[in-house]
């Protein structure tokens, strides 16, 4: 099959940045109560839905999975309003206090196309500061764009403006708060939603364009009384895992039918090892970056912040469980138990399974690029596992820890000198994983959140394109980030 010409991100100067926060105010599409098609979304003229709590989740596997409502760009602009507040929502069959965007535990998906702009009117009704980060998006880190050094104080409002480049990769991203020391609690409290950049269907064969698309947003919560816990979070404590804010929803598929599932871990801390027994996941994008070759796996380890867009073909008629398998992050880390995420019901008239693509999208290969500089980033922690460091320093937003030059490629070695997994994430530019523990890695495309094994290392290459400014890198286990495991990166012209 033919594919579009290779995508090269060219320097566009200082674009205002791009992205989306959530919203349900102006321009929100109608709630998607059923699976929708992968074909390009059209702007909706339906009035904004009410911000009343979502329906009750009183029992397991008794209701169908609902895609979140959408806010869709129109004529190149996604303009919306986000109100951040603590309020009661109906969640897992109970009325619980949570931190919400527009009154929702599972807020709208922001949907746009490469080259779009976004304007988000952001109002903070919490009793603490917060802000907005668009995770994984190639956009300016300064001004009123994806600037995590900005904060919105209690009772205040601000407007975020993003100008996305035409080279923005199609796939799944997400948004969440990023105020230092408060990121984990606010994200765990419920402040997390998805962003979808359309265009994946450009790389699919004609027979697979317009297939059913499902958001599978993985969020978990811990409880204290009738409140979703936001303080003193324990990563390994018992937690309730939800999909799109639902407890064990039912996912319907016909035998042999091909669907696109957007698997996204938008929680604060925990890991998922996702499996659907007897069915393989065919990966078409990772961390918002389409792959060059579709690869198939029986399970996917998804750390907090990571996303995979996968094709799933319906198994023979019957019921199976989408589940997360037991997962151990190391002797100083945590053990996560087996849990059911959703119940998959394969029923109806069988379909002839479509032929899946093997080649997919063109990708850059930084292994062929000259290296302008090399850096080492070392993750360490104290014995108690309560304080975390990068290069033996706690985060200080006044200090610049790393400098890089715009329009260059650098090679970084990420060392994990601890006995638990840490997740490496960098803002503004994605990276190519070259090796893990000395083993060369296949280049399927760039990523933005990758695990570094205990007492191990990972080598990555990063191209700094389009956007100079002050940004950050950190462990995306947000408890670790809040406890010091973050550093400042200055990208210089």
MARMAR-791370 format. One line per 10 residues: number of its first residue (from 1); their letters; for each residue x negated, y negated, z of C-alpha. Coordinates in steps of 0.2 Angstrom, whole numbers, always signed. Each point is the difference from the previous one (the first is absolute). Last residue first. Layout:
! residues N
NUM> a> X,Y,Z  ...
This chain:
! residues 493
493> xxxxxxxxxx> -95,-144,+99  -1,+8,+18  +11,+14,+7  -2,-1,+19  +4,+16,+9  +5,+0,+18  +0,+16,+11  +13,+11,+9  -1,+14,+13  +3,-11,+15
483> xxxxxxxxxx> +14,+7,+10  +13,-6,-12  -8,+9,-14  -1,+16,+10  +18,+0,+5  +4,-4,-18  -8,+16,-7  -4,-10,-16  -18,-1,+5  -6,-17,-6
473> xxxxxxxxxx> -5,-12,-14  +4,-18,-1  +2,-16,-11  -8,-17,-2  +0,-7,-17  -3,+3,-19  +14,+8,-11  -2,+6,-17  -10,+16,+2  -12,+8,+12
463> xxxxxxxxxx> -4,+17,-6  -2,+13,+14  -9,+16,+0  +2,+13,+14  -11,+12,+9  +8,+10,+15  -8,+6,+15  +2,+13,+14  -1,+2,+19  +19,+2,+0
453> xxxxxxxxxx> +7,-1,-18  +3,-17,-9  +18,-2,-6  +5,-10,-14  +11,-16,-2  -2,-11,-15  -2,+11,-15  -7,+0,-18  +3,+12,-14  -1,+19,-3
443> xxxxxxxxxx> -19,+0,+3  -5,+17,+6  -10,-1,+15  -19,+4,+2  -4,+10,+16  -12,-9,+11  +11,+0,+16  +13,-9,-11  -5,-6,-17  +4,-14,-13
433> xxxxxxxxxx> +16,-7,+6  +5,-14,-11  +6,-16,+8  +15,-12,+1  -2,-18,+1  +10,-13,+11  -1,+9,+17  -11,+14,+5  +6,+16,+9  -11,+14,+7
423> xxxxxxxxxx> +10,+13,+11  -9,+7,+15  +0,+19,+4  -6,+5,+17  -17,+5,+8  -9,-17,-3  -14,-6,-10  +11,-2,-16  -11,-8,-13  +7,-10,-15
413> xxxxxxxxxx> -14,-2,-13  +4,-14,-12  -5,-3,-18  +3,-17,-8  +7,-6,-16  -1,-18,-5  +12,-12,-7  +2,-11,+16  -15,+2,+12  +0,+9,+16
403> xxxxxxxxxx> -2,-4,+18  +2,+10,+16  +2,-3,+18  +7,-18,+0  +3,-6,+18  +15,-11,+5  +13,+14,-2  -10,+10,+13  +3,+19,+0  -11,+10,+12
393> xxxxxxxxxx> -18,+4,-5  -10,+16,-1  +0,+1,-19  +19,+0,+1  +6,+4,+17  +14,+8,+10  +5,-1,+19  +12,+12,+8  -7,+17,-5  -7,+3,+18
383> xxxxxxxxxx> -17,+3,-6  -1,-17,-10  +3,+0,-19  -10,+0,-16  +3,-4,-18  -15,-5,-11  +1,-10,-16  -16,+1,-10  -2,-12,-15  -8,+0,-17
373> xxxxxxxxxx> -1,-13,-13  +1,-5,-18  +3,+18,-6  +1,+2,-19  +16,+8,-7  +1,+18,-6  +6,+7,+17  +12,-14,+0  +12,+10,-11  +16,-9,-4
363> xxxxxxxxxx> +16,+9,-4  +10,+4,-15  +18,+7,+4  +7,+18,-1  -8,+16,-7  +8,+15,+6  +18,-4,-3  +14,+12,+6  +10,+11,-12  +18,-2,+7
353> xxxxxxxxxx> +8,+14,+10  +15,+7,-9  +14,-6,+11  +11,+11,+11  +18,-5,+3  +3,-5,+18  -11,+2,+15  -17,-2,+8  +3,-7,+18  -16,-8,+8
343> xxxxxxxxxx> +1,-3,+18  -10,-14,+7  -15,-4,+11  -1,+16,+10  -15,+0,+13  -15,+11,+3  -11,-8,+13  -13,-14,+0  -16,+3,+9  -10,-16,+5
333> xxxxxxxxxx> -17,-7,+0  -16,+3,+10  -1,+18,-5  +5,-4,-18  +15,-7,-10  +10,+16,+1  +15,+3,-11  +15,+12,+2  +11,+0,-16  +12,-14,-4
323> xxxxxxxxxx> +16,+6,-8  +12,-1,-15  +11,+15,+5  +8,+12,-12  +18,+4,-6  +5,+11,-14  +1,+0,-19  -17,+3,-8  -12,-15,+3  +2,-17,-7
313> xxxxxxxxxx> -15,-8,-8  -9,-14,+9  -10,-14,-8  -11,-10,+12  -3,-18,+5  -12,+1,+15  -2,-13,+13  -13,-4,+14  +3,-12,+15  -1,+12,+14
303> xxxxxxxxxx> -9,+16,-6  +9,+11,-13  -7,+18,-1  +9,+7,-16  +5,+18,-2  +2,+14,-13  -10,-11,-13  +1,-4,-18  -10,-13,-10  +5,-12,-14
293> xxxxxxxxxx> -15,-7,-9  -4,-18,-1  +9,-5,+16  +11,-15,+2  -5,-11,+14  +12,-6,+14  -8,+10,+13  -1,+16,-10  +10,+2,-16  +6,+14,-11
283> xxxxxxxxxx> -2,+15,+12  +9,+16,-4  +6,+7,+17  +2,+18,+0  +16,+10,+6  +0,+17,+9  +0,-8,+17  +3,-19,-1  -16,-7,+9  -5,-16,+8
273> xxxxxxxxxx> -15,-2,+11  +4,-15,+9  -10,-11,+12  +4,-12,+14  -5,-18,+3  +11,-15,-5  +13,+8,-12  +3,-4,-18  -6,+17,-6  +7,+0,-18
263> xxxxxxxxxx> +5,+14,-12  +9,-8,-15  +9,+15,-8  +3,+1,-19  +12,+14,-4  -1,+15,-13  +15,+12,+0  -4,+18,-1  +13,+5,+13  +11,-16,+3
253> xxxxxxxxxx> -6,-12,+14  +8,-6,+16  -9,-7,+14  +9,+2,+17  -6,-12,+14  -10,+7,+15  +2,-16,+11  +2,-15,-11  -10,-16,+1  -6,+2,-18
243> xxxxxxxxxx> -6,+17,+5  -2,+1,+19  -12,+7,+12  +3,+0,+19  -15,-1,+10  -8,+10,+14  -16,-8,+6  -16,+2,-10  -3,-18,-5  +4,-7,+17
233> xxxxxxxxxx> +8,-17,-2  -2,-11,+15  +12,-13,-7  +13,+1,-14  +12,+14,+5  +17,+1,-9  +11,-5,+14  +15,+9,+9  -11,+8,+14  -18,+0,-7
223> xxxxxxxxxx> +0,+8,-17  -13,+5,-13  +3,-4,-18  -5,+7,-17  +1,-6,-18  -2,+10,-16  +7,-9,-15  +6,+13,-13  +7,-11,-14  +8,+10,-13
213> xxxxxxxxxx> +0,-2,-19  +12,+10,-11  -7,+1,-18  +1,-15,-11  -16,+4,-10  -4,+19,+1  +5,+5,-18  -9,-15,-7  -17,+6,+7  -5,-10,+15
203> xxxxxxxxxx> -14,-14,-1  +12,-15,-2  +11,+8,+14  -13,-5,+13  +4,-19,-5  +9,-7,+15  -9,-6,+15  +10,+6,+16  -2,-8,+17  +5,+10,+15
193> xxxxxxxxxx> +5,-5,+18  -8,-1,+17  +5,-10,+16  +8,+14,+10  -8,+0,+18  -14,+10,-6  -5,-14,-12  +2,-13,+14  -10,+10,+13  -14,+5,-12
183> xxxxxxxxxx> -3,-18,-7  +0,-9,+17  -18,+0,+4  -4,-10,-16  +15,-7,-9  +3,+11,-15  +19,+3,-3  +6,+13,-13  +3,+1,-19  -1,+15,-11
173> xxxxxxxxxx> -7,+6,-17  +6,+13,-13  -5,+0,-18  -4,-11,-15  -18,-8,+0  -1,-19,+0  -9,-4,-16  +13,-14,-4  -6,-8,+16  +12,-4,+14
163> xxxxxxxxxx> +3,-17,+6  +5,+0,+18  +8,-13,+11  +4,+2,+19  +11,-13,+8  +0,-3,+18  +12,-1,+15  -2,-3,+19  +10,+6,+15  -15,+11,+6
153> xxxxxxxxxx> -16,-4,-9  -4,+4,-18  -18,+5,-2  -12,-2,-14  -16,+10,+0  +9,+14,-9  +0,-11,-16  +9,+10,-13  +6,-17,-8  +2,-16,+9
143> xxxxxxxxxx> -18,-5,-2  -12,+14,-2  +0,+19,-3  +5,-2,-18  +8,+16,-8  -5,+18,-4  +14,+8,+10  -5,+15,+12  +11,-6,+15  +10,-16,-2
133> xxxxxxxxxx> -3,-8,+17  +12,-11,+9  -2,-10,+17  +4,+2,+18  -1,-11,+16  +10,+5,+16  +18,-2,+7  +7,+5,-17  +11,-10,-10  -13,-3,-14
123> xxxxxxxxxx> +7,-7,-16  -8,+4,-17  +5,-8,-17  -8,+12,-12  -4,-6,-18  -6,+13,-12  -8,-2,-17  +0,+13,-14  -15,+4,-11  +2,+19,+3
113> xxxxxxxxxx> +18,+4,+3  +11,-1,+16  +10,+10,+13  +0,-4,+18  +8,+15,+10  +12,-6,+13  -2,+3,+18  +1,+17,+9  +2,-6,+19  +12,-14,-7
103> xxxxxxxxxx> +5,-16,+8  -8,-11,-13  -17,+8,+3  +1,+9,+17  -8,+3,+16  +10,+13,+9  +12,+2,+15  +10,+16,-2  +18,+5,-2  -1,+19,-2
93> xxxxxxxxxx> +3,+13,-13  -17,+1,-7  +0,-19,-2  +15,-12,+1  -9,-17,+2  -1,-12,+14  -10,-16,-2  -18,-8,+0  -2,-12,-13  -9,-4,-16
83> xxxxxxxxxx> +10,-9,-14  -6,+2,-17  +6,-11,-15  -1,+3,-18  -7,-5,-17  -7,+13,-12  -4,-10,-16  -5,+6,-17  +17,-3,-8  +8,+10,+14
73> xxxxxxxxxx> -9,+10,+13  +10,+13,+10  +4,+1,+18  +5,+18,+3  +11,+10,+12  -9,+15,+8  +2,+17,-9  +12,+11,+10  -3,+18,+4  +16,+10,+1
63> xxxxxxxxxx> +9,+3,+16  +2,+14,+12  -18,+7,+0  -2,-4,+19  +14,-8,+10  +6,-17,+6  -10,-11,-11  +12,-15,+1  +1,-12,-15  -12,-14,-1
53> xxxxxxxxxx> +1,-15,+11  +9,-16,-6  -11,-11,-12  +15,-2,-12  -5,+3,-18  -5,-15,-11  +12,-4,-14  -1,+11,-15  -8,-9,-15  -13,+14,-3
43> xxxxxxxxxx> -16,-3,-9  -4,+15,-11  -11,+15,+5  -11,+7,-13  +4,+19,-2  -4,+11,+14  +18,+3,+3  +9,-1,+16  +3,+12,+14  +17,-4,+9
33> xxxxxxxxxx> +4,-13,+14  -10,-13,-9  +5,-16,+9  +5,-13,-12  -14,-11,-6  -7,-14,+10  -2,-17,-8  +1,-11,+15  +0,+7,+17  -4,+18,+2
23> xxxxxxxxxx> -18,-1,+3  -16,+8,-1  -16,-7,-3  -7,-1,-17  -14,-3,-10  -11,-10,-9  -14,-11,+2  -2,-19,-4  -12,+5,-14  -17,-7,+3
13> xxxxxxxxxx> -9,+4,-17  +7,+13,-11  -15,+12,+1  +4,+15,-11  +7,+16,+6  -2,+12,-14  +15,+12,-4  -5,+12,-14  +12,-1,-15  +17,+7,+2
3> xxx> +2,+19,-1  +4,+11,-15  +6,+18,+3
